[in-house]
């Protein structure tokens, strides 16, 4: 394991840039859990750690100062990795999650974690959505990012792709929408979620098959990560099996 | 409206302390939406703003530097208020949310927002749970904090109160738990959610009526805010109406 002592080392500086500008080709992951998940799926390129690790890719022995420089956490675990992923591969599953300008990296990561839990293996982020490779998004995804098929497309390309591949799109909206409870999703479909403040773009909502709302009272909206979790869980495990709902 | 220009003004310093140590008697709220909700419910004590506001409580005219000093946001709205709330009042509703050492203020706030949406008007935070009055928790609650009945109790006191008042407690756990789908909650009950990393304390899980788990695959846990949303929505609007689930 090569030892690095200077924060100005070329490899450290290269990795530090990824804190704000990670891409599919190289992005930062923090902590033992994520580095191990990346290594297991062959996505780990190299890593920095304060002690020897069992991974076969290049590893650099560093001090806590360099770990802190490469981490977005206040109290980081003593390991940071750089990983890569393939994005924009063909749609693979029956359920697609479409994200329209989700801004908060924590919400994005939470949605990816729920997408994996509920069998939405394909995720399309429209332009304007927070980067998949934001360190906070990856952290909140708890590693789900390594098991999903991630796409990033323009609105026009995404809608064309879903149409061409035969995925009806269900939007989420508070206006002119059917209640979720009792709704029956087909076997193959895409579910759309929109921006934290503004919801889904009108231009998309006009092209959906049906728009859906979650019943609630006392307050007029849910956190988008919570809304997405309720919708995906419903589609995966409930899905209007009771016609009396 | 009294004008304050110095960051060292006594009133400013008094409010700044609440950024880390808000209590039920005085806590900070940021932005027009929250300040208005506090004012409407008679919970606003005073406020700082860069322009005149329509509230009847004392207001202080300040510059952006003072707003920034009193805010936990990078780009704060030009108004910050100080509010108060009564806590530990008697249980009022039929559904109680019990929070066992939820650590992240964003998760706490999101859970409060969902609790209001799904009619869980009484929330009990056990000791070890993040403060209700953490500015990030209040922000994530989107003002739900002003419409809920909030309690903070020891584990022993909370369990005794629920028993005495006749609320059966349903815990959440991955082990020895019944699947949520098809479960029928009674009319009156308490739902427990646990710490992000460790789940609910064993000592509580042993005293619950039944423990419940959300069905999922591919990953072994959900974000606690998402799990809480799915459970509360289910109890409020689905609740095993289909006996075939």
Contacts between the chains, C-beta under 8 A, distances in Angstrom:
chain1	res1	chain2	res2	distance
A	106	B	106	6.4
A	110	B	223	4.7
A	110	B	225	7.4
A	110	B	226	6.1
A	113	B	219	6.4
A	113	B	222	6.7
A	113	B	223	6.1
A	113	B	226	7.8
A	114	B	222	6.2
A	114	B	223	7.3
A	114	B	226	5.5
A	116	B	218	4.7
A	116	B	219	4.8
A	117	B	216	3.9
A	117	B	217	6.9
A	117	B	218	6.1
A	117	B	219	5.1
A	117	B	222	5.9
A	118	B	216	6.4
A	118	B	217	7.9
A	119	B	217	6.5
A	119	B	218	7.1
A	140	B	223	7.3
A	142	B	219	6.9
A	142	B	221	7.8
A	143	B	219	7.9
A	144	B	218	8.0
A	144	B	219	6.0
A	147	B	218	6.5
A	147	B	219	7.6
A	181	B	237	4.8
A	181	B	238	6.1
A	214	B	233	6.5
A	215	B	233	7.9
A	215	B	236	7.7
A	215	B	237	5.0
A	216	B	117	3.9
A	216	B	118	6.4
A	216	B	233	7.7
A	216	B	236	7.9
A	217	B	117	6.9
A	217	B	118	7.9
A	217	B	119	6.5
A	218	B	116	4.7
A	218	B	117	6.1
A	218	B	119	7.1
A	218	B	144	8.0
A	218	B	147	6.5
A	219	B	113	6.4
A	219	B	116	4.8
A	219	B	117	5.1
A	219	B	142	6.8
A	219	B	143	7.8
A	219	B	144	5.9
A	219	B	147	7.6
A	221	B	142	7.7
A	222	B	113	6.7
A	222	B	114	6.1
A	222	B	117	5.8
A	222	B	229	6.6
A	223	B	110	4.6
A	223	B	113	6.1
A	223	B	114	7.3
A	223	B	140	7.2
A	223	B	225	6.7
A	223	B	229	7.6
A	225	B	110	7.4
A	225	B	223	6.7
A	225	B	225	6.6
A	225	B	226	5.9
A	226	B	110	6.1
A	226	B	113	7.7
A	226	B	114	5.5
A	226	B	225	5.9
A	226	B	226	5.7
A	226	B	228	7.8
A	226	B	229	3.6
A	227	B	229	7.6
A	228	B	226	7.9
A	229	B	222	6.6
A	229	B	223	7.6
A	229	B	226	3.6
A	229	B	227	7.6
A	229	B	229	5.7
A	229	B	230	5.5
A	230	B	229	5.5
A	230	B	230	5.4
A	230	B	233	4.9
A	233	B	214	6.5
A	233	B	215	7.9
A	233	B	216	7.8
A	233	B	230	4.9
A	236	B	215	7.6
A	236	B	216	8.0
A	237	B	181	4.9
A	237	B	215	4.9
A	238	B	181	6.1
A	238	B	238	6.4
A	238	B	245	6.9
A	241	B	242	4.9
A	241	B	244	6.4
A	241	B	245	5.9
A	242	B	241	4.9
A	242	B	242	2.9
A	242	B	244	7.6
A	242	B	245	7.3
A	244	B	241	6.3
A	244	B	242	7.6
A	245	B	238	7.0
A	245	B	241	5.9
A	245	B	242	7.3
